[in-house]
């Protein structure tokens, strides 16, 4: 029976490619499901053989730890160089979206606290 190994929804393409290559290099038999035509199915990597699950999970855990370390180092380097994205960069790139989410957050905060101050 197939076993779910790795969900691919909201995963960057380079990470998904790395995971596929890792599994292939280590001879782990897997297959991939796509989100389908409407994007409602679960894109994922599945193992064909349950016996390989522990080994694949160990490889995946090691990869995730290494990737986390590498991404943090890259971010710290960007911060040192002043190239890391800031809140102002987010506003400049998509002002409509930024203002919408800021307004939505303010509205939720107002609704959450207004009943306490109406006594």
C-alpha positions, 0 to 999 in steps of 0.5 A, spaced: 500 500 500 502 506 498 504 511 503 504 519 503 511 521 504 511 529 502 506 534 501 508 538 495 502 544 496 506 551 497 513 547 496 518 551 492 520 548 486 527 547 487 525 544 494 521 539 490 526 537 485 531 536 491 527 531 494 525 527 488 533 527 486 534 525 493 529 519 493 532 517 486 539 517 488 537 512 494 533 508 490 527 509 493 521 507 489 516 513 489 510 516 485 507 523 484 500 526 484 499 532 482 493 538 484 489 536 478 486 540 473 482 544 478 488 544 484 483 541 489 487 534 489 493 533 494 500 534 490 504 529 494 510 524 493 508 517 495 512 511 497 510 504 493 513 500 498 512 501 506 518 497 507 522 503 505 518 508 509 523 509 515 529 510 510 526 515 506 523 519 512 530 519 515 533 521 508 528 527 508 529 529 515 536 530 514 535 534 508 530 538 511 535 540 517 540 541 512 535 546 507 533 549 514 540 551 516 542 553 508 536 558 508 537 561 514 545 562 512 542 565 506 537 570 509 543 572 514 547 573 509 542 577 505 541 581 511 548 583 512 548 585 505 542 589 506 538 585 501 533 582 505 526 583 503 523 588 508 516 590 510 517 597 506 519 592 500 513 588 501 508 594 501 512 597 494 511 590 491 504 589 492 501 596 495 493 593 494 495 587 497 499 590 503 493 595 505 488 590 504 491 585 509 493 591 514 485 593 514 483 586 515 487 585 521 485 592 524 478 590 523 479 583 526 483 587 532 477 592 532 471 587 533 475 582 538 476 588 542 470 593 541 466 589 546 471 590 552 471 597 551 463 598 550 462 597 558 
